[in-house]
Amino acid sequence: MLELPRRTKLEFHCLSTLTIVDLSKVFKNMENVFLKWTLTLCMFCTVSGEECSLELKPSRVVVGFGEPVSVSCEASRPVRVLGWESAIGAAHTQQDSAVQWKVDSLIDWIEEPICYGVFFTAPRQCEEKLNLILYKTPDSVTISSGNHTGAMLEGTEYQLLCDVQNIAPVQYLTLKWYRGQTEVYNHSFSELTAVSPVQVSSILLITPTQADNGAQYRCVALLDMGPEGPQPPPSVTSEPLNVSVYYPPSFFSPDTETLDMAVGYEITLNCTAIGNPTPLYSWQASVPQEKTEDQPILTSSSLLPGTYTCTASNKMGKKSKQFIIQTKSKGM
């Protein structure tokens, strides 16, 4: 079996034209002319794409890091030599119409296998590069509130940070941000070109409100490599980030309330407010009154007619509400 040494592409390209140079001995006076022909032929003897008589099956391969891979290269016309140029798994055959590139465990991030064919007829040589995607899901996806710790203040802007460790290839990554079950933002990295694992991050700006108190944020790293890739596309989700928001007190019913007092009946003053931290309460009365407890609800049958002011307060602010107790008129 004839063993072909590994050559540069130019040497393979000119394999058939060197025979023409040897024939020039018969036409010694035309040696320089043939040499020019030889150089011209070498410029056009390698083709690829539609003019190439090679077909890769499959033509696009998506394989996970460390997984096996196998691709067949087939020639559609008689071929002298058919082979694969590759850092690993290189192979060639003579006059057979197919040759296989096979690797038991692919771990080479810069692998670019090329199938080449040297033919008996023009074009003498052509090649097809395998569209190969080696991928790796991230080691971890984490979410944090940037350089802030503790509760957030309502109306203040904050950064949430999502870090993705060791993912490849990053150009197929989409980071999706969720608040609860609702997607609020997504970040793609299609402009990046790295093929080996990298670390990337995404920032989400939020200005929390009262409604964000107790909300959960999370980010999902989605690696979508098209129909040839795993289906559904692999994804890794961060642990949720629980958000605590400080906001000032507000009353369920902030308007002043007027109540009629009847002898022997209890009156209830409800000053309940919501806020974070939990509001503290204080009461003031326009008439002499026994000391009232610092509670949001007063229930008593001994309250005197007058104006009672309740104040709910926390570190974010305070709000007040008035209750007016009047004597019930006769006949009512």
C-alpha positions in Angstrom: 0.0 0.0 0.0 1.4 3.4 -1.0 2.0 5.6 2.0 1.6 9.3 1.3 3.8 11.6 3.5 2.0 14.5 5.2 2.5 17.5 2.9 1.6 21.1 2.7 -1.5 21.9 0.8 0.5 23.5 -2.0 2.4 20.2 -2.5 -0.8 18.3 -2.7 -2.3 20.8 -5.0 0.6 20.5 -7.5 0.9 16.7 -7.4 -0.6 16.2 -10.9 1.1 19.3 -12.4 4.6 18.1 -11.5 4.1 15.3 -14.1 3.7 18.0 -16.7 7.0 19.5 -15.7 8.7 16.1 -16.1 7.3 15.9 -19.7 9.0 19.2 -20.5 12.3 17.3 -21.0 10.9 16.4 -24.4 10.3 20.1 -25.2 13.4 21.6 -23.7 13.0 24.9 -25.6 9.6 25.3 -24.0 10.6 24.7 -20.4 10.0 28.2 -19.2 6.5 28.2 -20.8 5.5 25.0 -19.1 6.7 26.3 -15.8 4.4 29.3 -16.1 1.5 26.9 -16.9 2.4 24.9 -13.8 2.2 27.9 -11.5 -1.1 28.9 -13.0 -2.6 25.5 -12.7 -1.6 25.3 -9.0 -3.6 28.5 -8.3 -6.8 26.9 -9.5 -6.6 23.2 -8.7 -8.1 23.3 -5.2 -11.8 23.9 -4.9 -14.4 23.7 -2.2 -18.1 24.2 -1.7 -20.4 23.3 -4.6 -17.6 22.5 -7.0 -16.1 20.0 -4.6 -17.0 16.3 -5.0 -16.9 15.7 -1.3 -19.8 15.4 1.1 -19.7 15.3 4.9 -22.2 13.3 6.7 -23.3 15.1 8.9 -22.0 18.5 7.6 -22.5 20.2 11.0 -21.8 18.4 14.3 -22.5 19.5 17.8 -20.7 17.4 20.5 -20.3 17.8 24.2 -16.9 18.1 25.8 -15.4 14.6 26.3 -18.1 12.9 24.2 -17.4 10.7 21.1 -17.8 12.0 17.5 -17.8 10.3 14.1 -18.2 11.9 10.7 -18.0 10.3 7.2 -16.5 12.0 4.2 -17.7 10.6 0.9 -16.5 11.3 -2.7 -18.9 11.4 -5.6 -16.3 10.6 -8.3 -13.3 8.3 -8.5 -10.6 9.5 -6.0 -6.9 8.7 -5.8 -6.6 9.7 -2.1 -9.3 10.6 0.4 -8.4 11.7 3.9 -8.9 13.9 7.0 -6.5 16.5 8.1 -6.9 16.8 11.9 -4.8 17.2 15.0 -6.5 14.0 16.3 -8.2 11.2 14.5 -6.5 12.0 11.2 -7.1 9.2 8.6 -6.7 8.6 4.8 -7.6 5.9 2.3 -6.6 5.2 -1.3 -9.3 4.9 -4.0 -12.0 4.2 -1.5 -15.0 6.5 -1.9 -15.4 7.2 1.9 -13.3 7.8 4.9 -14.3 8.3 8.5 -13.1 10.8 11.1 -13.6 9.3 14.5 -12.7 10.4 18.1 -13.6 8.5 21.2 -13.5 11.6 23.5 -13.3 15.0 22.0 -11.5 17.5 24.3 -9.6 19.7 21.8 -11.1 23.2 21.7 -9.2 24.3 18.5 -9.9 21.2 16.4 -10.9 22.0 12.8 -11.1 18.8 10.8 -10.8 19.1 7.0 -11.6 16.3 4.5 -9.5 16.4 1.4 -9.6 14.5 -1.9 -7.0 14.0 -4.6 -8.7 13.0 -7.8 -7.7 11.6 -11.2 -9.5 14.3 -13.1 -9.9 18.1 -12.7 -10.3 19.6 -10.3 -7.5 17.5 -9.0 -8.0 18.3 -5.3 -10.8 19.7 -3.2 -11.6 20.0 0.5 -14.4 20.5 2.9 -14.1 21.8 6.4 -16.3 20.3 9.0 -18.6 22.7 10.9 -17.8 21.4 14.3 -19.1 22.8 17.6 -17.6 21.5 20.9 -19.7 22.7 23.8 -19.6 22.7 27.6 -22.3 23.6 30.0 -21.3 26.0 32.8 -19.8 24.8 36.1 -22.0 27.3 37.9 -24.5 30.1 37.5 -24.8 32.5 40.5 -26.8 35.6 41.1 -26.0 38.4 43.6 -27.0 41.9 44.4 -23.6 43.3 43.3 -21.8 45.2 46.1 -24.9 45.7 48.1 -26.0 43.7 51.1 -29.1 43.7 53.2 -32.5 45.2 52.3 -32.9 47.6 49.4 -34.6 51.0 49.7 -37.7 51.7 47.6 -37.0 54.1 44.7 -33.2 53.5 44.7 -31.5 51.9 41.7 -29.5 48.6 42.3 -27.5 46.2 40.2 -28.1 42.5 40.2 -25.2 40.5 38.9 -25.3 37.0 37.2 -22.0 35.2 36.8 -21.5 32.2 34.5 -18.4 30.1 35.0 -16.6 28.0 32.3 -19.1 27.9 29.4 -18.4 27.2 25.7 -18.9 28.3 23.1 -20.1 31.6 24.5 -21.6 33.0 21.3 -24.5 30.5 21.6 -25.3 31.6 25.2 -28.3 33.5 26.2 -28.7 34.7 29.8 -32.4 35.1 30.8 -33.4 37.0 33.8 -36.6 36.2 35.7 -38.7 37.9 38.4 -40.7 35.0 39.8 -42.0 33.2 36.6 -41.8 36.3 34.4 -38.9 36.9 32.1 -37.7 40.5 32.5 -34.5 40.7 30.4 -32.2 38.5 28.3 -28.6 39.0 27.3 -26.9 37.3 24.3 -23.2 37.1 23.6 -23.3 36.5 19.9 -20.6 39.2 19.3 -18.0 37.1 21.2 -15.8 34.6 19.3 -14.1 32.5 21.9 -14.4 28.8 21.4 -12.8 27.5 24.6 -14.6 27.9 28.1 -14.8 31.5 29.4 -16.4 33.3 32.3 -19.1 35.9 31.5 -21.6 38.0 33.5 -24.7 40.0 33.0 -26.1 43.0 34.9 -29.8 43.7 35.6 -30.7 47.2 36.8 -33.7 47.4 39.1 -35.4 50.2 41.0 -37.5 48.3 43.6 -40.9 49.2 44.8 -43.1 48.0 47.5 -44.3 45.2 45.1 -40.7 43.9 44.9 -40.5 43.1 48.6 -40.3 39.3 48.9 -39.8 38.8 45.1 -37.4 36.2 43.8 -34.9 36.9 41.0 -33.0 34.3 39.1 -31.0 33.9 35.9 -30.9 31.0 33.5 -27.9 30.2 31.2 -29.3 28.7 28.0 -26.9 27.2 25.4 -28.9 26.9 22.1 -26.7 25.6 19.2 -29.4 25.0 16.7 -31.3 21.9 15.5 -28.1 19.8 15.5 -27.5 20.5 19.1 -29.2 18.7 22.1 -33.0 19.3 22.3 -34.2 20.9 24.4 -31.1 23.2 24.6 -29.2 22.6 27.9 -29.7 25.2 30.6 -28.5 25.9 34.1 -30.5 28.0 36.6 -29.1 30.0 39.5 -30.4 29.7 43.0 -33.0 32.4 43.5 -32.2 35.8 45.0 -34.8 36.9 47.6 -35.2 40.7 47.6 -36.2 42.6 50.7 -37.3 46.2 50.1 -37.7 48.9 52.8 -40.6 51.3 52.2 -42.5 53.8 54.4 -45.9 53.0 56.0 -49.1 53.4 54.2 -52.7 52.9 55.4 -55.3 50.6 53.9 -57.7 53.5 54.4 -55.8 56.8 54.8 -58.9 59.2 54.9 -60.1 60.6 58.2 -62.9 58.5 59.8 -65.8 59.9 61.8 -67.5 57.6 64.3 -70.7 58.1 66.4 -70.4 57.1 70.1 -73.3 55.4 71.8 -73.3 54.9 75.6 -72.3 51.4 76.6 -71.1 50.4 73.1 -67.5 49.8 72.2 -65.7 51.8 69.5 -62.9 50.4 67.3 -60.2 52.6 65.8 -58.2 50.7 63.2 -54.9 52.4 62.3 -53.3 49.4 60.7 -50.6 50.3 58.1 -48.2 48.3 56.0 -44.5 49.0 55.7 -41.0 47.5 55.9 -39.6 47.5 58.5 -42.9 46.8 60.4 -44.3 50.1 61.6 -44.4 51.3 65.2 -47.6 53.1 66.3 -48.3 56.1 68.6 -51.6 57.8 69.5 -52.5 61.4 70.5 -55.9 62.6 71.6 -57.5 66.1 71.6 -59.1 65.4 75.0 -57.7 64.1 78.2 -57.4 60.4 77.9 -55.8 57.6 79.7 -52.6 56.4 78.1 -53.3 54.3 75.1 -51.3 51.3 74.1 -49.0 51.6 71.1 -51.1 49.3 69.0 -52.6 49.7 65.6 -56.2 49.0 66.8 -57.9 50.6 69.8 -61.2 49.0 71.0 -62.8 50.7 74.0 -66.2 51.7 75.4 -64.6 54.6 77.5 -63.2 56.8 74.8 -64.3 60.4 75.0 -65.6 62.4 72.1 -62.7 64.2 70.3 -60.0 63.8 67.7 -57.6 60.9 67.9 -54.5 60.9 65.7 -52.6 57.7 65.0 -49.0 57.8 63.6 -47.3 54.8 62.0 -43.6 55.1 61.5 -40.5 53.2 60.5 -36.9 54.1 59.3 -38.3 55.0 55.9 -40.8 57.6 57.1 -44.1 58.1 58.9 -47.8 58.6 58.1 -50.7 59.8 60.3 -54.4 59.3 60.3 -57.2 60.9 62.2 -60.3 59.5 63.9 -63.2 61.8 65.0 -65.4 60.5 67.7 -68.7 62.4 68.2 -71.7 61.9 70.5 -74.5 60.2 68.8 -77.5 62.5 68.6 -80.8 61.5 70.1 -83.2 59.9 67.8 -80.5 58.5 65.6 
